[in-house]
Amino acid sequence: MTVPRCAERVEIAGQHERRGQTFVFDHSLDTPWTATEVVLERDGETIERVWLPHTRPDPGRLFAGVLTTVIGGAVTTTALWQVQQGAPLDAEGPFYGLVFGGTAVLVGGALSLTGWSPAAPATLSACADDD
């Protein structure tokens, strides 16, 4: 997001990096059901509000998450199948299959559901007539 020249003061909540007049937000823990809100104020009054829903996933993170979830699901399914075939649950194969497979499903789900960002950068136009 580029800060307009008319902005006298900038306050930002959340992780970000400043590069001159540009702020780069960190969306590594953002989920698809959240959004970024940018509010431009002058003299204590809100003059512009931009709402940016998180609709774009990080492609690498999404791929890794889906792959991890699929592999974890396969390991968990195999362990459950072994138990159904008569293997005791406390046997080495089914037990570790359920532990590691279940963990992989949880980690893969977390990877898939984080790292989402807005589809386009924020543009603030309230000060355009002041430039």
C-alpha positions in Angstrom: 0.0 0.0 0.0 1.4 3.4 -0.9 0.7 6.1 1.6 -0.7 9.3 0.0 1.3 12.5 0.5 -1.5 14.1 2.4 -1.3 11.6 5.2 0.2 13.5 8.2 0.5 10.4 10.4 0.4 6.7 9.8 -0.6 4.1 12.4 -0.6 0.4 11.5 -1.6 -2.6 13.6 -0.2 -5.9 12.5 3.1 -7.1 11.0 4.3 -4.9 8.2 7.5 -3.5 6.6 8.0 0.1 5.6 9.8 0.8 2.3 9.8 4.6 1.9 6.2 5.7 1.3 5.1 2.1 0.8 4.0 -0.3 3.5 4.1 -4.1 2.8 1.8 -6.1 5.1 2.6 -9.6 6.3 -0.3 -12.0 5.6 1.4 -15.2 6.6 -1.1 -16.0 9.3 -4.2 -14.6 7.7 -7.1 -16.9 6.8 -9.6 -16.7 3.9 -12.5 -15.6 6.1 -10.6 -12.4 7.3 -9.9 -9.1 5.7 -7.6 -6.1 5.9 -9.1 -2.8 6.7 -7.3 0.4 5.8 -8.7 3.6 7.3 -7.5 7.1 6.3 -8.2 9.8 8.9 -7.6 13.5 8.8 -8.1 15.7 11.9 -9.7 12.8 13.8 -12.3 12.1 11.1 -12.4 9.1 8.8 -12.2 10.3 5.2 -11.7 6.9 3.5 -12.1 3.3 4.5 -10.9 0.4 2.2 -12.0 -3.2 3.0 -9.8 -5.9 1.4 -11.0 -9.4 1.8 -8.3 -12.1 1.8 -9.2 -14.0 -1.4 -5.8 -15.0 -2.8 -3.9 -18.0 -1.2 -0.1 -18.3 -1.3 0.3 -20.9 -4.1 3.3 -22.7 -2.6 1.8 -22.8 0.9 -1.5 -24.0 -0.4 0.1 -26.8 -2.5 2.3 -27.9 0.4 -0.8 -27.9 2.7 -3.0 -29.9 0.4 -0.2 -32.4 -0.3 0.6 -32.8 3.4 -3.1 -33.3 4.1 -3.6 -35.9 1.4 -0.5 -37.9 2.6 -1.6 -37.7 6.2 -5.1 -38.8 5.2 -3.7 -41.8 3.4 -1.5 -42.8 6.3 -4.4 -42.4 8.7 -6.8 -44.4 6.5 -4.2 -47.2 6.2 -3.8 -47.3 10.0 -7.6 -47.5 10.5 -7.8 -50.2 7.8 -5.2 -52.3 9.7 -7.2 -51.9 12.9 -10.3 -53.0 11.0 -8.5 -56.1 9.7 -7.7 -57.2 13.3 -4.4 -55.5 14.2 -4.4 -54.2 17.7 -4.6 -50.4 18.0 -1.6 -50.4 20.3 0.5 -52.3 17.7 3.4 -50.3 16.3 2.0 -49.8 12.8 -1.5 -48.6 13.5 -0.6 -46.5 16.5 2.2 -44.5 14.7 0.1 -44.3 11.6 -2.7 -42.7 13.5 -0.4 -40.3 15.4 1.7 -39.2 12.4 -1.1 -39.3 9.9 -3.4 -37.3 12.1 -0.7 -34.8 12.8 0.0 -34.4 9.1 -3.7 -33.8 8.4 -3.7 -31.0 11.1 -0.5 -29.4 9.9 -1.6 -29.6 6.2 -4.9 -28.0 7.1 -3.2 -25.2 9.0 -0.9 -24.6 6.0 -3.8 -24.5 3.6 -5.9 -22.1 5.6 -3.2 -19.5 6.4 -1.2 -17.2 4.2 -4.2 -15.7 2.3 -3.9 -12.1 1.2 -6.0 -9.5 -0.7 -6.2 -10.0 -4.4 -5.1 -6.4 -5.1 -3.1 -3.8 -3.2 -5.0 -1.1 -1.3 -5.4 2.2 -3.2 -6.4 5.3 -1.3 -8.0 8.0 -3.4 -9.3 10.5 -0.8 -6.3 12.8 -1.1 -6.1 12.8 -4.9 -7.5 16.3 -5.1 -4.9 17.6 -2.6 -1.9 16.6 -4.6 
